[in-house]
Amino acid sequence: MQFHNTCHIIRANALFRRIARSVHSIAQKVKIRRISFPPGEGVFMSIRSNYNHTLYACYIGYITQAIVNNFVPLLFLTFQNTYGIPLSQITLLITVNFVVQLLTDIAATKFVDRIGYRASALTAHVFAAVGLIGIGVLPELLPSPFAGLLISVAFYAVGGGLIEVIVSPIVEACPTSRKAAAMSLLHSFYCWGSVFVVLLSTVFFAAAGIQYWKIMAFLWAIVPIANTFYFSQVPIAALVEEGEGMRIRQLLGMKLFWIFGLLMLCSGASELAMSQWASAFAESGLKVSKTVGDLAGPCLFAVLMGSSRVFYAKFSEKIRLSKFMATSGILCVCSYLLAVFAPVPVLGLLGCALCGLSVGIMWPGTFSLAAAACPKGGTAMFALFALAGDLGCTTGPSLVGFVSGKFNGALQTGLAAAIVFPFLFLLGLALLKRNKDHTAEL
């Protein structure tokens, strides 16, 4: 039995190595920018002078965020059965995760510029690793298993929230010629990370047994641990010179800031309103099995969302970003309508999947437009936009659940209400285009 389990661990480690290789492979295919190594440089000197490695570290950072957001939800029923934790308390784990990430977004506006991007990146990954390890250790050590889970979730939520704040400005500051493409590719790795977490964890549980979930938690912790060392070596450029970044009060006084904030909120809400309810909608509304619902719902949603971001990264020089975002907003409205009013389940599932394709560019595209329109926005701007996006991630699913509850659990009605978010997104783009001072960026 011990040999059997060791084989499963070896196979899992092999899968992690494949993930690392895939990060490099995808980035090379998109060809954001190639930088040759000077002759005679050693490995570490190459890493310290080559901004491609900075991009790779940021990509793995978003995979880390995908791990902390998607791994533990796979274990909710296991926690309930193993520790006797009621579903009401398990729901609190989701709330704590998002609330702590929101608070981290706010706090980051005060301390990231003071301690620097590198120290922030190292801190974020350490917190994420400690949280993932704590999931497998603290419930056994503390008198209350739920307290152990709650502490662990709080730790990795700080890491996930901080990663979200810092990786976008780090990539924006890299000396790449196609910044919008780099930003879009960066955000695609959250999608690929989400898919990898669900699929690899499911394969591990099926092969080794769900009782070995702690081993999987420790294996996933290898990703942020390794990236901590990686981030300690890569070059990191300043987004703006010290003292030149805009203050929060200055940002809040700009009309453009509020328009971009609306776009971020609607981006998060349009994405999460569908993705968080896709599986349940497929099962209850479209009457398909849970397996089909999970694969054709959240998984296909994430794959198409990532594909949309990679597509823009590949062809960004030939596509105007604002037009691509407007087209995506229209497609998002159509996908919601198709999911809600489809006469047959297959078309309903197609609507869920197309929603993933449509929302892919919204979040990274808004970041890119904002960085171009407000070049001195600095870390505070990215942190506040991350906060607006996270508020949307909370508002969208909550609206669907609230409206559905008012109509006897009819998820179609809740999703129909969520169409307001892509409509508001299109309104925000129209307001942005009317700003004559920045039409060149659009």
CORGI-V837311 format. One record per residue. RES is the residue in three letters. D_LAST is the distance of its C-alpha to the last C-alpha in whole Angstrom. Layout:
[[RES & D_LAST] [RES & D_LAST]]
This chain:
[[MET & 61] [GLN & 60] [PHE & 60] [HIS & 58] [ASN & 55] [THR & 55] [CYS & 54] [HIS & 51] [ILE & 50] [ILE & 50] [ARG & 48] [ALA & 45] [ASN & 45] [ALA & 44] [LEU & 42] [PHE & 40] [ARG & 40] [ARG & 39] [ILE & 36] [ALA & 35] [ARG & 36] [SER & 33] [VAL & 30] [HIS & 31] [SER & 31] [ILE & 28] [ALA & 26] [GLN & 28] [LYS & 27] [VAL & 23] [LYS & 24] [ILE & 21] [ARG & 23] [ARG & 27] [ILE & 29] [SER & 33] [PHE & 36] [PRO & 38] [PRO & 41] [GLY & 44] [GLU & 41] [GLY & 43] [VAL & 41] [PHE & 40] [MET & 39] [SER & 37] [ILE & 35] [ARG & 35] [SER & 33] [ASN & 31] [TYR & 27] [ASN & 28] [HIS & 30] [THR & 28] [LEU & 25] [TYR & 28] [ALA & 30] [CYS & 27] [TYR & 27] [ILE & 30] [GLY & 29] [TYR & 27] [ILE & 30] [THR & 32] [GLN & 30] [ALA & 31] [ILE & 34] [VAL & 35] [ASN & 33] [ASN & 35] [PHE & 38] [VAL & 40] [PRO & 39] [LEU & 41] [LEU & 44] [PHE & 44] [LEU & 47] [THR & 49] [PHE & 49] [GLN & 50] [ASN & 53] [THR & 54] [TYR & 54] [GLY & 54] [ILE & 51] [PRO & 50] [LEU & 47] [SER & 46] [GLN & 46] [ILE & 44] [THR & 42] [LEU & 42] [LEU & 41] [ILE & 37] [THR & 37] [VAL & 38] [ASN & 35] [PHE & 32] [VAL & 34] [VAL & 34] [GLN & 31] [LEU & 30] [LEU & 32] [THR & 31] [ASP & 28] [ILE & 29] [ALA & 31] [ALA & 29] [THR & 27] [LYS & 31] [PHE & 32] [VAL & 30] [ASP & 29] [ARG & 33] [ILE & 34] [GLY & 31] [TYR & 29] [ARG & 32] [ALA & 35] [SER & 32] [ALA & 32] [LEU & 35] [THR & 36] [ALA & 34] [HIS & 35] [VAL & 39] [PHE & 38] [ALA & 37] [ALA & 40] [VAL & 42] [GLY & 41] [LEU & 42] [ILE & 45] [GLY & 46] [ILE & 45] [GLY & 48] [VAL & 50] [LEU & 50] [PRO & 51] [GLU & 55] [LEU & 55] [LEU & 55] [PRO & 57] [SER & 54] [PRO & 52] [PHE & 49] [ALA & 49] [GLY & 49] [LEU & 46] [LEU & 44] [ILE & 44] [SER & 43] [VAL & 40] [ALA & 39] [PHE & 39] [TYR & 37] [ALA & 35] [VAL & 34] [GLY & 34] [GLY & 31] [GLY & 29] [LEU & 29] [ILE & 28] [GLU & 25] [VAL & 24] [ILE & 25] [VAL & 24] [SER & 20] [PRO & 20] [ILE & 23] [VAL & 21] [GLU & 18] [ALA & 21] [CYS & 22] [PRO & 22] [THR & 20] [SER & 18] [ARG & 15] [LYS & 15] [ALA & 12] [ALA & 15] [ALA & 18] [MET & 17] [SER & 16] [LEU & 20] [LEU & 21] [HIS & 21] [SER & 22] [PHE & 25] [TYR & 26] [CYS & 26] [TRP & 29] [GLY & 31] [SER & 31] [VAL & 32] [PHE & 35] [VAL & 36] [VAL & 37] [LEU & 38] [LEU & 40] [SER & 42] [THR & 43] [VAL & 44] [PHE & 46] [PHE & 47] [ALA & 49] [ALA & 50] [ALA & 52] [GLY & 52] [ILE & 50] [GLN & 53] [TYR & 51] [TRP & 48] [LYS & 49] [ILE & 49] [MET & 45] [ALA & 44] [PHE & 45] [LEU & 44] [TRP & 40] [ALA & 41] [ILE & 41] [VAL & 37] [PRO & 37] [ILE & 40] [ALA & 39] [ASN & 35] [THR & 37] [PHE & 39] [TYR & 36] [PHE & 34] [SER & 36] [GLN & 36] [VAL & 33] [PRO & 31] [ILE & 28] [ALA & 26] [ALA & 25] [LEU & 22] [VAL & 22] [GLU & 26] [GLU & 28] [GLY & 28] [GLU & 25] [GLY & 23] [MET & 22] [ARG & 25] [ILE & 24] [ARG & 25] [GLN & 23] [LEU & 20] [LEU & 22] [GLY & 22] [MET & 18] [LYS & 16] [LEU & 13] [PHE & 15] [TRP & 17] [ILE & 14] [PHE & 13] [GLY & 17] [LEU & 17] [LEU & 14] [MET & 17] [LEU & 20] [CYS & 19] [SER & 18] [GLY & 21] [ALA & 23] [SER & 22] [GLU & 23] [LEU & 26] [ALA & 27] [MET & 28] [SER & 29] [GLN & 31] [TRP & 33] [ALA & 33] [SER & 36] [ALA & 38] [PHE & 36] [ALA & 37] [GLU & 41] [SER & 41] [GLY & 39] [LEU & 39] [LYS & 43] [VAL & 42] [SER & 44] [LYS & 43] [THR & 42] [VAL & 40] [GLY & 38] [ASP & 37] [LEU & 36] [ALA & 35] [GLY & 33] [PRO & 32] [CYS & 32] [LEU & 31] [PHE & 28] [ALA & 27] [VAL & 28] [LEU & 25] [MET & 23] [GLY & 23] [SER & 23] [SER & 20] [ARG & 18] [VAL & 21] [PHE & 19] [TYR & 16] [ALA & 17] [LYS & 19] [PHE & 17] [SER & 13] [GLU & 14] [LYS & 14] [ILE & 11] [ARG & 8] [LEU & 7] [SER & 5] [LYS & 8] [PHE & 11] [MET & 10] [ALA & 11] [THR & 14] [SER & 15] [GLY & 15] [ILE & 17] [LEU & 19] [CYS & 20] [VAL & 22] [CYS & 24] [SER & 25] [TYR & 26] [LEU & 28] [LEU & 29] [ALA & 31] [VAL & 32] [PHE & 34] [ALA & 35] [PRO & 38] [VAL & 39] [PRO & 38] [VAL & 37] [LEU & 34] [GLY & 33] [LEU & 33] [LEU & 31] [GLY & 29] [CYS & 29] [ALA & 28] [LEU & 25] [CYS & 24] [GLY & 24] [LEU & 22] [SER & 19] [VAL & 19] [GLY & 18] [ILE & 15] [MET & 14] [TRP & 16] [PRO & 15] [GLY & 11] [THR & 11] [PHE & 13] [SER & 11] [LEU & 8] [ALA & 11] [ALA & 12] [ALA & 10] [ALA & 9] [CYS & 13] [PRO & 15] [LYS & 18] [GLY & 18] [GLY & 20] [THR & 23] [ALA & 23] [MET & 19] [PHE & 19] [ALA & 23] [LEU & 22] [PHE & 19] [ALA & 21] [LEU & 24] [ALA & 21] [GLY & 21] [ASP & 25] [LEU & 25] [GLY & 24] [CYS & 26] [THR & 29] [THR & 28] [GLY & 27] [PRO & 30] [SER & 32] [LEU & 31] [VAL & 32] [GLY & 35] [PHE & 36] [VAL & 35] [SER & 37] [GLY & 40] [LYS & 41] [PHE & 41] [ASN & 44] [GLY & 41] [ALA & 39] [LEU & 36] [GLN & 35] [THR & 35] [GLY & 33] [LEU & 30] [ALA & 30] [ALA & 29] [ALA & 27] [ILE & 24] [VAL & 23] [PHE & 21] [PRO & 19] [PHE & 19] [LEU & 18] [PHE & 15] [LEU & 14] [LEU & 15] [GLY & 13] [LEU & 9] [ALA & 10] [LEU & 11] [LEU & 8] [LYS & 7] [ARG & 10] [ASN & 10] [LYS & 10] [ASP & 10] [HIS & 7] [THR & 5] [ALA & 5] [GLU & 4] [LEU & 0]]
